[in-house]
Amino acid sequence: MNPYLATAAMLAAGLKGIEEELKLPSPYDGDAYSDNEKNQIPKTLRDARDQLLSSKMLKEAFGVETINHYARAAEWELEEFDSVVTDYEIMRGFEKA
């Protein structure tokens, strides 16, 4: 992740909240990666890409072209990953044989 892009996204979200006077939710207590199904942090690159593409706020803040660029970069990584057989898949294949 690009730290400058992440910082810009946090600033954009904060400014949007201030402009629209959005109420902050109560602090979350627990594991945001697994406990909270509604606002869960993406577990995979596919999930993160899908959330990026569906974010109206980020499209407004960065522009559709920028969001599409980063989504395409994620898709390229996924395509590259899907094009190889991992060590894990090889080991599992031998276990099942």
Summary of the structure (lengths in Angstrom):
residues: 97
radius of gyration: 17.7
end to end distance: 38.7
largest distance: 59.6
contacts: 188
relative contact order: 0.10
helix: 64%
strand: 0%
